[in-house]
Amino acid sequence: MSSANILVLNCGSSSIKFAIFNMIQQNVLISGLAERLYEADPIINWSGQFKGETYITDQGHQAALDTLASLLSEWNILDSLSGIGHRVVHGGEEFSASTLLNKDNIAALKKLNHLAPLHNPVNMLGIEACGKLLPELPQVAVFDTAFHQSMPEHAYLYAVPQAWYQDHGVRKYGFHGTSYRYITQACAARLNKPIDQLNILCAHLGNGCSASAIANGKSIDTSMGLTPLDGLIMGTRCGSIDPGLIEFIMKAENTSIENIMTSLNKKSGLLALSGCSNDMRTLLAEEESGNDQARQAIDAFCYRIARELGALSASLPSIDALVFTGGIGEHAEAVRQRIINFWSNSQIKLDPQLNQQAGDEQGLISLANSPKAMVIATNEELMIAQDCYELCNHD
């Protein structure tokens, strides 16, 4: 196909993020968000070559995508698309790379819904809606889990009855893989080092948080597990806890597993520890004004990251750099400094000025005589667009 425009979709439970990439110019033409999809007033807004917003006439993902298709036609972009790239959270063991979708692998993908019941069914809604709306356009699935399929058995196996793994796929998968793949490529370029010789630790810190050890350009361990609930403290997710806590609270509160899982996913993390917010910007402001509970939440958040980075460092032969990314990782210099303070034996020393400005041209935030620490802005959407373009134009 001669067209160089790719539509990237990220379907959430009540929203759809979208972007149109031109792969020749390597830039975003238009990006936007359809939100409140199951409320009384669903709306879609966009910016870039065109800017505006409009209410969606009906509820649901299909209605939002119908509206988006009409807008693409109005902008004279619809006919220039060569493919649609979808973010899909969980690819299980079946999908270790981005995949051009067809009937067979869509059916295989549906069988993985149980591995990510909060995410994959919604991702599938987007895929199926686009298939009905734009059947002539090829679609590509890009998986959060794919980059971590290089983890060795000793890193991904759980010490539970192995029938659980063999029959149900219970193992560590890891997430944020598309972000880590982008960071690996960007870091190798900035350090002028071949990817297959690059050894880094990376912390992806946003509302969802994880850390990963990348050896010779490949993921060898990561903090998230079977689900994105495991690992670090997050905005509303608990991260790693004693599994026995679930039965304990079921009995103590006389409640259901569904209620507990809702609490662990949506009412825990920074929100629970602080008692006021899941937003790090709010918590830093609260701490500044003397809110001690906000301080405790930030301390716990940073300590858990430092502890995880220290543990992951054991899996690397050497460390070329520690990289911070994600909304918090890229923008919260106080959080970066506090993580380093807790990880005192890392020998990393941050340059206060470089840390405040989120790095020099290379992204470095560490002193010249220190092990390297960097800030690199992630770009998962670009990775999805690149994968989609390559697969849709592959002879």
N, C-alpha and C positions, 0 to 999 in steps of 0.2 A: 504493500500500500504506500502511496506517495504522501498521504497526509501525515503531519507530524504532531497533531494535537491528541492528547490523552486526557480522559476524564478520570479523576481519582475520587473514589467514594469511601468514606468511613462511616458506616451505619452503626449508631448507638441505639439504645433501647427507646429513646424518645427524640433523637436528633439524627441528622445526616450532615457531616462535614463534606464539602466537595471542593475540588480545584481543577482548573483546566491548565495543563502544562503544554507549552510548545517545546518539543524536544530538540528542534534545531537551534533555537535561541536559548534553550535551557532556562526558561523563565515561566512564571505563573501569569497567565492572561487574566483569569478571574478566579476568585475563591469566595466561598461563602458558607453559610450555615442555615439549614432548615431545622427548626426546633419547636418544642411544645407540640409534637406531632399527634399526641393523643389527648390534648387539652382542647378547650373551646375555641382557642384563637391561634392555631398553628401559623407560623410565619417563616418566611425565607428571606435572608438578606445576603447581599453580595457586594464585593468591591474589586477594583482592578481597572480593566479597560472600561467597564461599566460599573456604576454604583447605584444601589437602591435596595428596596425591600417591598415585599408584597405579602398579603395574607394568603394562605392556602385554603382553597374552598372546601376541603374535606379533611378528615382526620386520617392518620396512618402513613406508613412509608410509601405505599403505592401512590397516594395522592401527592405526596411531596415530590416524588420522582416524576410524576406526570407534569407537575408545575415546572420542575427543573428542565425537563425536555422541551417544554414550550418556550422557556426562556432561552435555552441554547439555540433553538430555531430562530427566535426573535433576534438573537445576537449574531446570526449567520455562522454559528460554530458547529451546529449539529452535524452538518454534512462534511465537516472537515475532521471529525473524530476518526481515529484509526483503532481505538480500543477503549475499554473501561477497566481500570485497575481497582480491585477491592482489597481493603484491609480485612483479613480474616484472623481472628485471635488464635484459634487452636487448629493446628494441622496434624496433631497426633504424631505417630511414627510413620504414617502413610505418606505425609507430604513434607519432604526435607528441602524443598525448593519451591519457588514461585511456579505456578501451574496454569497453563492455558485450559480453560474450563470447557468440558463437554458433558453430555448426559451421564456418562459412566462415572467420571470423577466428581460430578455434583452429587450423584447418589452416594458415592463413598464418603464425601464430605458431610453429608447429612447424618451418616452413622456416627460421626464424632461429636454430635450435639451434646451428648451426655458428659463429655469432658469439659465443656465450657457452656453450661446451660444458660448463663446470664448473657453470653456474648455471641456464640456461634449461630444460634437460631435467628438472631437479628441480622447478623452478617448475611445469612442465607436469604432473608427477606429482600435485601438489596440486590443480591445476585438474581433471584427469581423475578423481581419486579423489572429489572433492566432487561432480562431475557424476553419478557413479554412486550416491553415498551420499545426496545431497540434490538430486535432479534438478529439483525444483519451484522451487528457489531460484536467482535470477539471480546470475551471477558477473561481477565486474569485474576487469580487469587494470590495474594501475597501474605504469608503467614508470620505472625509474631513469634511462633515457636521454631520456625525452620532453621534459623541461624544456630540454635542451640543443639541441633541434632548431631553435632560433632562431639558432644560430651561423651567421655568414656563411661563404661558401665559402672565403675566404682563411684562415679559422681552422680549418676542419675537413678541408680537402684535404691529403693527404700527397703529397710530391714523389716519387712512385713511378709506374710505368707505369699510365696511367689505365684500362687494361683491367682492372686489379685492382679498381678502384673500380666500374666499370661491370658487371663480371661477378660480383664476389664481395662488393661492399659494403665494400671496405677504405677506411676513412676514420676520422677522430676522431668518437666519439659522446659520450663523457663519461658519468659515472655520479653517484650520490648526488643525482640531479635532484629527487627528491621531497623530500629534506631541504632543498635549496636553495630550492625553491618555498615551503616552509613558512617558512624564514628570511626570504625576501624579503617575504612578507606580514607577518610579525611585526615585522621591522625598520621597515617603512614605518609600521606602526601606532605603534611606540614613538617614532619620530622625527616623527610627525604629518605625514607626507609622502605624496602620492599615489604609488602603486606605479609608475605610468608615468613618474615623475620621479626615481625612486630609482636611485642609482649606488653600488654597494658591491662590496667584495672580501670573499669569504667563504672561510674555511678549515674544512673538515669533517675533523676529526682524531679517528680512532678506531683500531681495528685495521686498517681500510682508511682511507686518507687521500687527500683531493683538495682543490684550491682552484679557485675560479671567479670570473670577472669578470661582474658583472650590471649592465647599462646600461639605464636606463629600464624596470627591472623584468624584463628578459629576459637570459638567458644569452648572452654573446657570445664567451666562451672558457672553457676549463677544462683542468685538468692531465691527467686521465685520457684515454685515447685510444680505439682500437678495442676494447680490453679494459681491465678494472680493474687491470691490471698496470703500466700506464704512469704516469709523473708522479713523485709524491713518494715518499720512503722510507716504508714502512709496517711493520706488525708483523712479517710474514713475507714480504712482497712487495718486490722489488728497486726498483720505480719505474723511472725512465728510465735506460737503460744504452746503451752503444754497441752497435748491432745486430750488429756484427762479432764481438762477444764470443761469440755463440752458436756460430758456426762454429769459432772459435778453441778453445773448450772442448771441442767435439765431437771435434776432432782430438787436442788435448792429453790429454784423459782417455779417449779412445776410447770415448765413450759415445753414447747415443741422444738425439734431440731430446726424447723423452718424459721422460727422466731430467733433462735440463737444465730443461725447463719446470716439472717438479715442484720442482726446487731453487729456481727463480726465484719460484715462487708460494708455496712452503711452508717454505723453508729459508733465505730471504734476509732483507732488511730489518733491523729492529732486532735480531732474533734472531741473524742472522749477524754483524752488526757488534759486538754486545756479547758474543757467545759464551755468553750465559746466559739471556736471556729476550726475549720479544716484548712484554712488558707494561711500559708506561711507569712504572707505580707501582713495580714491582720495580727497574727501572733507576735511578729517582731515589733509591731507598733504597740501592742498590748504590753509586751515585756518592757519596752522603753518607758511606758507610763506607770510601771511598777506592779504589773499583774504577775504575781509569783507563780500562779498555775500555768500561765503561758510560758514562763521561763522553764518550768519543769518539763513541759511538753516538748519544747525545742531541744532541751538537753537530752531527753530520752531519745528523740528522733536522731540527733547527731551522734550520740553514743552508739546506737544500734548500727548506724552506717559505718562508723569507725571500726567497730568490732567485726562486722561482716567483711570489710575491706582487708582487715588483718588476717582473717581466716582464709579468704580467697587468695591472698598473696602467697600462701603456702603452696598453691598449685602451679605457680609460675616459675620458670627457670631464672628469670630476671624481670625487672620492671622498667620498661622504657618511659612510661608516664602513667600518672593517675589522671583520668579525664572526667570532668564534671559536665553533665548535659541535662536536658529537661528544663522545665520552667523554673524550678527552684535551683537546680544545679547551675543554670546559666545566669541567673539574676540575683541570687541572694549571697552576697559576699560574706556576710556575717555567718551564715550557715556553713559555707566552705571553710572558713577559718576555724569554726568551732569543731568541725569534724576532724581537722588536722590536729587541733589541741587535744582531742580525746585519743587520737591515734599517735601517741607521743613517740613510739619507737619506730615510726616510719622514716624519721630523719628529714621529712619534707618541711621546708620553711617557705611560707608564702611571702611574696613581696606585697606589702600593704597597698601600694599605689596600683600595681598591676592587678591585684585581686579586686580592688574597688572598681576598676574600669573593665573587669571581665577579660583581662588578658591583653598582651601586645598583639602585633599583626599575626603572630604564629599561634596565639591563644595561650601563651605561657603566663602563669600567675605566680610562679615560684622564683626564689632568688637564684642567681647564677650558680652558686656553689651548692645548691640543693638538688635532690632528686626532682625530676620534672613533674609539675602539676599543671594541668591545662583546663581551659574552658572551651568547648566546641559546641556551637549550636547544632542541634540535630535537625534532620530533614527527612522524616519518614515518608512524607508524601512524594518527594523527589525519587526516592528509592522505588516506591510503588510504580510511579510513572515510568521510570527507566526499565524496570522489569517488564511492565506491560508493553511498552514500545518494542523492546527486543523480541519478546515472544510473539507479538502480533505481526511483526515484520520479518520473522525468521522464515527463510525459504525452506 
